[in-house]
Amino acid sequence: MRALIQRVTQASVTVEGETAGQIGTGLLILICAMRGDDHANAVQLAARIAKLRIFSDAAGKMNLSVKDTGGAALVISQFTLAADTRRGNRPGFSEAAAPDEGKRLYEVFAEQLHSHGILVERGVFGADMSVELTNSGPVTIWMDTADRR
């Protein structure tokens, strides 16, 4: 699975003009299940992100996790993280998981993140969403459960 994680002071997602999810300080997580990913990948990635120390402590060092700070997570499905741009001008997405499997793993990921004691808000899988955020830092981290060279 792939994730793009942004440390935010606020983030929200709207679908058809309605707010689907919103958070204050925490993480905006754009997530993509890749072909061949399984339940274990979703569990592993959620655990890694829950422990990721990218929030500042009293000394100003990135030493705290989202859980340590009492922050929340807004989890958004984004199959375009699977984009293959090596050839031509149009990205290919054949490495993304099939929609049914992608949705299942997205749900597993969000539930697992919540099981670590983190408040989780979600977008709507497969919907056309508008995401608003204020990136803090800016801090943006890329994670992948597999080495896909």
Stockholm file with secondary structure:
# STOCKHOLM 1.0

chainA/1-149         MRALIQRVTQASVTVEGETAGQIGTGLLILICAMRGDDHANAVQLAARIAKLRIFSDAAGKMNLSVKDTGGAALVISQFTLAADTRRGNRPGFSEAAAPDEGKRLYEVFAEQLHSHGILVERGVFGADMSVELTNSGPVTIWMDTADRR
#=GR chainA/1-149 SS CEEEEEEEEEEEEEETTEEEEEESSEEEEEEECBTTCCHHHHHHHHHHHHHCCCEECTTSCEEECHHHHTCEEEEEECGGGGCBCSSSSSCBCTTBCCHHHHHHHHHHHHHHHHHTTCEEEECCTTSCEEEEEEEEEEEEEEEESSCCC
#=GC SS_cons         CEEEEEEEEEEEEEETTEEEEEESSEEEEEEECBTTCCHHHHHHHHHHHHHCCCEECTTSCEEECHHHHTCEEEEEECGGGGCBCSSSSSCBCTTBCCHHHHHHHHHHHHHHHHHTTCEEEECCTTSCEEEEEEEEEEEEEEEESSCCC
//
